[in-house]
Amino acid sequence: MATASLRCVRPPGSAVRRVASSAWRPRAFASSERPLRLHPPEKLPPRVEHVVAETGGTLRALLPQVIPGSPRVDETAVRQLVAIGAVYYAERPPPRDLAGVPRALRPKRVRDPDQRVRPGSYCRVHVHPKRFPDARAVDWRARVVALGEDWVVVDKPPGVSVNPTVDNAVECAAALVARALRSGGETRRTGGPEDGDWTETEPLTVVHRLDVATSGVVMFARGGGDFARRFHEALRLRRVRKTYKCVAAARPPLGALEHWTRQEPKTGGSSPRRHEMFPLRPEDEAWSGDTSALETANAREGFKRCVLRVTRVEPLAREDAAREAADWMDGNGDDALFECEVELVTGRTHQIRAQFAAVGAPLLGDVLYGGASLRVGGEARASSRAPRALDEDDRLCLQSAAMTMDAADPARSPTHETDGRTFEAGRPWWRRGE
């Protein structure tokens, strides 16, 4: 066996453990060691390895010699990791803080497992990339709500990321919708990276986001940045109006909900940080309905104003509920859930989730903000469980139901075919099919 030509490093500030240099010599694998395979998807704990090349060679040949652990990384695993976008390369190890580092010098996703590396160059391998298996079970062409030359609107299902993640550039709406539009039909559904890699299709440009667990209408730009710039300008001028549907475990009040918000302070632990909501102060004026005054009226240092309107609240009938919601009713009563419609006035992170929780009506499935779990595969549904971040296995009763693009002022911006249009999602997942 050839001498290993990569060594372990631990960049300053990295969470990756340091391993004795002797551990990075070529290893003789026991026949019982299971090789890493990304197909079919397997949920593994996050793991990142940082290595520096001591001599030249190809990543496919060198990485299996130095990455320890089980399941073991072999040449097939390297190919699959590159295909999903989990391997990065730079000519030299990056500093702890990338601020100010030119983009051209930052680590880039590797496009070819046979890429040759130079002595002193750096490689980062996300050995256990985050997976979104639900993404492969979707007919993405059928999920397209509307499209034009430079834009597309999609009805995203829950459990799928809108954008590529740092360790997975394939299993996301931006990439899979682009692939479906290119092929003219539905994407294949084999469940892993064997049916293509991240380099095959240029992903759509993400112009706004939904959480992984949130479903519904999401807009993308196609073929360049002109529409992306236009959409961001529309957001700034509050010409994009969004309506959401959700299910709460208590009846929220109708009308406007107003709070101040800030992110919880860091505690140094592993608990996720929530967005706290605080009631208006006595000196704060209630929102007048003028969206242009939201950022300037009653400013409060370190806080942001949150405003939404609850426009409809109705009990969710058991006969209309999908299995997950109906199962929850078994232990809580048939009249315990309320389906709501919400007009989002400001667009803060986790705004609907946090504001509903603040008025005692957490969303069903939102364990981060005190709601009961609807986790795929099962989990105790008691709301007293410790808060945790939602992931691809969670089902959250929150849908981006509609998006309206108000017409632009012709004196300030050219008109566009999306002006004045409303795009609507289909039936929310928590409602039983016809």
C-alpha positions in Angstrom: 0.0 0.0 0.0 1.3 3.5 -0.9 2.3 5.9 1.8 -0.6 8.1 3.0 -0.2 11.6 1.6 -2.7 13.5 3.7 -2.6 14.4 7.3 -5.1 15.5 9.9 -5.4 19.1 10.9 -7.6 21.0 13.2 -8.2 24.5 12.0 -8.3 27.2 14.8 -11.9 27.3 16.1 -12.9 24.0 14.5 -15.0 21.5 16.4 -13.1 18.6 14.8 -11.1 16.5 17.2 -7.3 16.3 16.9 -6.0 12.8 16.1 -2.4 11.5 16.6 -0.5 11.6 13.4 0.1 7.9 13.6 -3.6 7.4 13.1 -3.3 8.9 9.6 -1.0 6.3 8.2 -2.5 3.8 5.7 -4.8 1.4 7.5 -5.6 -2.3 6.9 -9.3 -2.5 7.0 -10.9 -5.5 8.6 -13.2 -7.3 6.3 -16.0 -6.8 8.8 -15.8 -3.0 8.6 -18.9 -1.8 6.8 -18.2 0.7 4.0 -20.0 4.0 4.0 -22.8 4.3 1.4 -25.0 7.2 0.8 -27.5 5.1 -1.2 -30.0 4.4 0.3 -30.0 7.3 2.8 -28.9 6.6 6.4 -29.2 9.0 9.3 -25.7 9.3 10.9 -24.4 11.8 13.4 -22.7 14.9 11.9 -19.0 14.4 11.2 -16.4 16.5 9.5 -12.8 15.7 8.8 -10.1 18.3 7.8 -7.0 17.1 6.1 -3.9 18.7 4.4 -2.1 17.0 1.5 1.6 16.2 2.2 2.2 15.0 -1.4 0.2 15.0 -4.6 -2.4 12.5 -5.7 -6.2 12.2 -6.4 -8.8 12.6 -3.7 -10.4 9.3 -4.7 -7.2 7.4 -3.9 -6.0 9.4 -0.9 -9.0 10.1 1.2 -9.8 6.4 2.0 -6.3 6.1 3.4 -6.6 8.8 6.1 -10.3 9.1 7.1 -10.9 6.9 10.2 -14.0 5.5 11.7 -16.9 3.2 10.8 -18.6 3.0 8.5 -15.3 3.3 6.6 -14.7 5.6 3.6 -13.6 3.8 0.5 -13.3 5.0 -3.1 -17.0 4.5 -3.8 -17.8 6.6 -0.7 -15.5 9.4 -1.9 -17.3 9.4 -5.3 -20.7 9.6 -3.6 -19.6 12.3 -1.2 -18.3 14.4 -4.1 -21.5 13.8 -6.0 -23.7 15.0 -3.2 -21.5 18.1 -2.7 -19.9 17.1 0.7 -16.2 17.6 -0.2 -14.4 20.9 -0.4 -10.9 21.8 -1.6 -8.6 24.9 -1.3 -5.1 25.5 -2.3 -4.2 26.3 1.3 -5.8 25.7 4.7 -8.3 28.6 5.4 -8.1 30.8 8.5 -10.5 30.5 11.4 -12.5 33.6 10.3 -13.3 33.8 6.6 -14.3 37.4 6.9 -12.2 39.4 4.5 -10.9 36.3 2.7 -11.5 36.7 -1.1 -14.2 34.3 -2.3 -11.7 32.8 -4.8 -9.4 31.7 -2.0 -12.2 30.0 0.1 -12.7 26.2 -0.1 -14.9 25.2 -3.1 -17.0 22.1 -3.6 -15.1 19.4 -5.4 -16.6 18.6 -8.8 -14.5 15.5 -9.6 -13.4 12.7 -7.2 -10.3 12.3 -9.4 -9.2 15.9 -8.8 -5.5 16.0 -8.1 -4.3 17.8 -5.0 -1.1 19.7 -4.4 1.2 19.4 -1.4 0.0 21.8 1.3 -3.5 22.0 0.0 -6.6 21.6 2.2 -9.6 19.3 2.0 -12.8 19.3 4.1 -15.0 16.2 4.0 -18.5 16.1 5.5 -18.4 12.4 6.0 -22.0 12.1 7.2 -23.9 14.7 5.1 -27.3 15.8 6.3 -29.9 13.9 4.2 -33.4 14.8 3.0 -34.8 11.5 1.8 -38.3 13.0 1.2 -36.8 15.1 -1.6 -36.3 12.0 -3.8 -39.9 10.9 -3.4 -41.4 14.0 -5.0 -42.6 14.6 -8.6 -41.0 18.1 -8.7 -42.5 19.0 -12.1 -45.9 18.4 -10.7 -45.0 20.7 -7.8 -44.5 23.7 -10.1 -47.3 26.2 -9.5 -46.3 28.7 -12.2 -43.2 29.7 -14.2 -41.8 32.2 -16.6 -38.6 32.8 -18.4 -36.7 34.1 -15.3 -38.8 32.8 -12.4 -40.6 29.8 -11.0 -43.0 29.2 -8.1 -43.1 25.8 -6.4 -45.3 24.2 -3.8 -42.6 22.8 -1.5 -43.5 19.7 0.6 -42.4 19.5 4.3 -39.1 17.8 5.1 -37.1 19.3 2.2 -34.6 22.2 2.2 -35.3 25.1 -0.1 -31.6 25.7 -0.7 -28.4 23.6 -0.9 -26.9 23.0 2.5 -23.2 23.1 3.2 -22.9 19.3 3.0 -25.7 18.4 0.5 -26.2 20.3 -2.8 -28.5 17.7 -4.4 -31.5 16.9 -2.1 -33.1 20.4 -2.1 -35.8 22.1 -4.0 -33.5 24.5 -5.8 -31.6 21.7 -7.4 -34.3 19.1 -8.0 -36.8 21.6 -9.5 -34.0 22.8 -11.9 -33.4 19.2 -12.9 -37.1 18.5 -13.4 -37.5 21.6 -15.6 -34.4 20.6 -17.6 -35.6 17.1 -18.2 -39.2 18.1 -19.0 -40.6 15.5 -16.6 -40.5 14.2 -13.1 -37.2 13.5 -11.3 -36.2 10.0 -10.7 -37.0 8.5 -7.3 -34.2 6.2 -6.4 -33.5 7.8 -3.0 -29.8 8.6 -3.3 -27.0 10.3 -5.2 -26.6 7.5 -7.7 -29.0 9.2 -10.1 -26.9 12.3 -10.6 -24.6 14.8 -8.8 -24.7 18.4 -8.0 -22.7 19.4 -11.1 -25.2 18.2 -13.6 -27.7 21.1 -13.3 -27.2 24.7 -12.2 -29.7 25.1 -9.3 -32.3 27.8 -9.3 -31.5 31.0 -7.4 -33.0 31.1 -3.9 -34.7 34.5 -3.4 -36.3 33.7 -0.1 -36.6 30.7 2.2 -38.9 28.5 4.1 -37.9 26.3 7.0 -37.3 22.6 6.2 -40.4 21.6 8.1 -42.6 24.4 6.6 -44.4 23.6 3.3 -46.0 25.8 0.6 -45.3 28.5 -1.9 -41.7 29.5 -2.5 -40.3 31.6 -5.4 -37.0 31.0 -7.3 -35.2 33.0 -9.9 -34.0 31.3 -13.2 -31.1 32.1 -15.4 -29.2 35.0 -13.7 -29.7 37.6 -11.1 -32.1 40.1 -12.6 -35.3 38.7 -11.2 -33.6 38.0 -7.9 -32.7 41.7 -7.6 -36.2 42.6 -8.6 -37.7 40.3 -6.0 -35.5 41.6 -3.2 -36.5 45.1 -4.1 -40.1 44.1 -3.9 -39.5 42.7 -0.4 -37.8 45.9 0.7 -40.8 47.9 -0.6 -43.3 45.5 1.0 -44.9 44.6 -2.3 -44.8 40.9 -1.5 -47.7 39.8 0.6 -47.7 36.4 2.2 -50.6 34.4 3.7 -50.0 31.3 5.8 -52.1 28.5 7.1 -51.3 26.7 10.4 -52.8 24.5 13.1 -52.6 25.5 16.7 -53.3 23.5 19.9 -55.3 26.4 21.3 -57.5 29.1 19.9 -55.5 32.3 19.1 -57.1 35.7 19.2 -58.4 37.2 15.9 -56.8 40.4 14.6 -53.3 41.8 14.9 -50.6 40.3 17.1 -47.8 42.6 17.9 -44.6 41.8 19.8 -40.9 42.8 20.1 -38.5 40.0 19.3 -34.9 39.2 19.8 -32.9 35.9 19.6 -32.2 34.2 22.9 -28.7 34.9 24.3 -26.0 32.3 23.7 -25.6 30.0 26.7 -22.6 28.0 25.6 -24.7 24.8 25.7 -26.1 22.7 22.9 -29.7 23.9 23.3 -31.2 25.6 20.2 -31.7 29.4 20.4 -35.3 30.5 20.1 -36.6 33.9 19.1 -38.2 35.4 22.2 -41.3 37.5 22.0 -42.1 40.4 24.3 -45.3 42.4 24.6 -45.4 46.1 23.6 -44.4 48.6 26.2 -46.9 51.1 27.5 -45.2 53.9 25.5 -45.4 51.9 22.2 -48.1 52.8 19.8 -50.2 50.1 18.3 -49.5 49.5 14.6 -51.4 51.9 12.5 -51.6 49.8 9.4 -48.9 51.7 7.6 -46.2 49.2 6.7 -43.7 51.9 5.9 -43.7 53.0 9.5 -42.8 49.6 11.0 -39.1 50.1 11.0 -39.1 53.6 12.4 -42.0 53.9 14.8 -41.2 53.2 18.5 -37.7 51.9 17.7 -36.2 49.7 20.4 -32.5 49.0 20.5 -31.7 45.3 20.1 -35.2 44.4 19.2 -37.3 44.1 16.1 -41.1 44.7 15.8 -43.2 41.8 14.8 -46.7 42.2 13.4 -49.1 39.7 11.9 -52.9 39.4 11.4 -54.9 36.3 12.3 -57.8 36.5 9.8 -59.5 33.2 10.4 -59.7 30.6 13.2 -61.8 27.5 12.9 -61.8 24.1 14.7 -60.1 21.4 12.6 -62.7 18.6 12.3 -61.4 15.1 12.9 -62.9 13.9 9.6 -60.9 16.5 7.7 -57.6 15.8 9.5 -54.8 13.6 8.1 -53.7 10.7 10.1 -50.9 12.5 12.1 -53.3 15.2 13.3 -56.1 12.7 13.9 -53.8 10.6 16.0 -53.0 13.6 18.2 -56.7 14.2 18.7 -57.0 10.6 20.2 -55.4 11.8 23.4 -56.4 15.4 23.4 -60.0 15.6 22.2 -61.6 16.1 18.8 -62.1 19.8 19.4 -58.5 20.5 20.5 -57.0 21.8 17.2 -57.7 25.1 15.4 -56.8 25.8 11.8 -55.8 29.4 11.2 -55.1 31.8 8.4 -52.4 34.4 9.0 -51.3 37.5 7.0 -47.7 38.1 7.6 -47.0 41.9 7.9 -43.3 41.7 9.0 -41.2 38.7 8.0 -39.0 37.8 11.0 -37.4 34.5 11.6 -39.8 32.0 13.2 -42.3 34.8 13.5 -45.6 32.9 13.3 -44.3 30.1 15.4 -42.9 32.3 18.2 -45.9 34.7 18.2 -48.5 31.9 18.4 -46.5 30.3 21.2 -46.4 33.7 23.0 -50.2 33.9 23.1 -50.5 30.3 24.4 -51.3 28.6 21.0 -48.2 26.8 19.9 -48.3 25.2 16.5 -48.8 21.4 16.2 -45.5 19.8 15.5 -43.4 22.8 16.8 -41.4 21.2 19.6 -39.0 24.2 19.6 -41.7 26.5 20.8 -43.6 24.2 23.1 -45.8 22.3 20.6 -46.5 18.6 20.5 -44.2 16.4 18.3 -45.4 14.9 15.0 -42.0 13.4 14.3 -41.8 10.8 11.5 -41.0 7.5 13.2 -42.6 8.5 16.5 -41.6 10.5 19.5 -43.3 11.2 22.8 -45.9 13.9 22.1 -45.8 15.6 25.5 -45.2 19.3 25.1 -43.1 19.2 28.3 -40.1 17.7 26.4 -37.0 19.9 26.2 -37.1 22.2 23.2 -35.1 21.1 20.2 -34.6 22.3 16.7 -36.8 20.8 14.0 -35.2 18.6 11.4 -36.2 16.7 8.2 -38.2 14.1 10.2 -40.5 16.6 11.8 -43.9 17.5 10.5 -44.9 21.1 11.3 -48.5 22.3 10.7 -47.4 25.5 8.9 -47.9 26.2 5.2 -47.0 29.2 3.1 -50.5 29.2 1.5 -50.3 32.1 -0.9 -48.0 34.9 -2.2 -49.2 38.0 -3.9 -46.9 40.3 -5.9 -48.3 43.8 -5.8 -47.8 45.8 -9.0 -44.7 48.0 -9.1 -44.8 51.7 -9.6 -43.9 52.1 -13.3 -42.1 55.3 -12.5 -39.7 53.5 -10.1 -39.4 50.0 -11.6 -40.2 48.3 -14.9 -43.3 46.1 -14.9 -43.0 42.3 -14.8 -45.3 39.4 -15.6 -45.5 38.5 -11.9 -46.9 41.9 -11.0 -50.5 41.7 -9.6 -50.5 37.9 -9.5 -51.3 35.6 -6.6 -49.7 32.1 -6.3 -51.4 29.5 -4.2 -50.3 26.2 -2.7 -52.4 23.1 -2.7 -54.2 21.4 0.1 -52.0 21.5 3.3 -50.5 18.2 4.2 -52.4 18.0 7.5 -55.8 17.8 5.7 -57.2 14.5 4.5 -57.2 14.1 0.7 -60.4 14.0 -1.2 
